[in-house]
């Protein structure tokens, strides 16, 4: 009975169990974050054998799944073997006496709106050897932990970057100008405005000549005499538009020239 003797000669042993998968993401707008873990199996038998590894969740074979309570998708790839069917089972011939390392790569696709926090799932690896028939060996559970840090940044619509220039043209009392800014965050945020000249535009040729102006953010007055915070809740879909409007207060026989101010913005993610 050659099949029976071949099966009896197969003897797989897991010599290194896979460690938990732990991934940390500091910027949730980063796509395709990956992490790996490995398992080593040895064929202690006297003949070549087929090793089959099937990833399962809740008893169902699958390699694409969502992290619980989230919109995070995960693709689990078993590297180095021959895909067996649409579920991507790992199938490999392992020679007698050979040690075989199997690598499991998990790729996380994280939507920008995903809230900060720790997300957890568990994958069971069903290990079997194939000969005349299939013989299950054991099931190994791998905890999967994904930590998403608090994150907040911004960009201007006109430039796509964190800097922009607002040219008001010829300055008169009541002259206005607008900029649109987008906050990208996965938590409540705080945007701090800091005016170089405390809410005044200064003549570049004569610093004694100044023109006061007013700044609002989505209609809220921003006091530029001192660093001032604009606070917002965690944006829906991870993106919040903020319309900045500048209004010149009063111009009276001002000396000709170029008037300017620099407003620096700093953003914080507030838990």
Secondary structure as the mmCIF struct_conf table of DSSP 4:
data_model
#
loop_
_struct_conf.conf_type_id
_struct_conf.id
_struct_conf.beg_label_comp_id
_struct_conf.beg_label_asym_id
_struct_conf.beg_label_seq_id
_struct_conf.end_label_comp_id
_struct_conf.end_label_asym_id
_struct_conf.end_label_seq_id
HELX_RH_AL_P HELX_RH_AL_P1 UNK A 2 UNK A 9
STRN STRN1 UNK A 12 UNK A 16
HELX_LH_PP_P HELX_LH_PP_P1 UNK A 17 UNK A 20
STRN STRN2 UNK A 21 UNK A 25
BEND BEND1 UNK A 26 UNK A 26
TURN_TY1_P TURN_TY1_P1 UNK A 28 UNK A 29
STRN STRN3 UNK A 33 UNK A 43
BEND BEND2 UNK A 45 UNK A 47
STRN STRN4 UNK A 49 UNK A 57
TURN_TY1_P TURN_TY1_P2 UNK A 58 UNK A 59
STRN STRN5 UNK A 60 UNK A 61
BEND BEND3 UNK A 63 UNK A 63
STRN STRN6 UNK A 64 UNK A 66
HELX_LH_PP_P HELX_LH_PP_P2 UNK A 67 UNK A 67
TURN_TY1_P TURN_TY1_P3 UNK A 68 UNK A 69
BEND BEND4 UNK A 70 UNK A 71
STRN STRN7 UNK A 73 UNK A 79
BEND BEND5 UNK A 80 UNK A 81
STRN STRN8 UNK A 82 UNK A 84
TURN_TY1_P TURN_TY1_P4 UNK A 85 UNK A 88
STRN STRN9 UNK A 89 UNK A 94
TURN_TY1_P TURN_TY1_P5 UNK A 96 UNK A 97
STRN STRN10 UNK A 99 UNK A 109
TURN_TY1_P TURN_TY1_P6 UNK A 112 UNK A 113
HELX_LH_PP_P HELX_LH_PP_P3 UNK A 114 UNK A 115
BEND BEND6 UNK A 116 UNK A 116
STRN STRN11 UNK A 117 UNK A 130
BEND BEND7 UNK A 131 UNK A 133
STRN STRN12 UNK A 134 UNK A 148
STRN STRN13 UNK A 152 UNK A 156
TURN_TY1_P TURN_TY1_P7 UNK A 157 UNK A 159
BEND BEND8 UNK A 160 UNK A 162
BEND BEND9 UNK A 170 UNK A 170
TURN_TY1_P TURN_TY1_P8 UNK A 173 UNK A 174
STRN STRN14 UNK A 176 UNK A 185
BEND BEND10 UNK A 186 UNK A 187
STRN STRN15 UNK A 188 UNK A 195
TURN_TY1_P TURN_TY1_P9 UNK A 196 UNK A 197
BEND BEND11 UNK A 198 UNK A 199
STRN STRN16 UNK A 200 UNK A 203
TURN_TY1_P TURN_TY1_P10 UNK A 204 UNK A 205
STRN STRN17 UNK A 206 UNK A 217
TURN_TY1_P TURN_TY1_P11 UNK A 218 UNK A 219
STRN STRN18 UNK A 220 UNK A 222
TURN_TY1_P TURN_TY1_P12 UNK A 224 UNK A 225
BEND BEND12 UNK A 226 UNK A 226
STRN STRN19 UNK A 228 UNK A 232
HELX_LH_PP_P HELX_LH_PP_P4 UNK A 233 UNK A 235
HELX_RH_3T_P HELX_RH_3T_P1 UNK A 236 UNK A 238
STRN STRN20 UNK A 239 UNK A 248
BEND BEND13 UNK A 253 UNK A 253
HELX_LH_PP_P HELX_LH_PP_P5 UNK A 254 UNK A 255
BEND BEND14 UNK A 256 UNK A 257
STRN STRN21 UNK A 259 UNK A 260
STRN STRN22 UNK A 263 UNK A 270
#
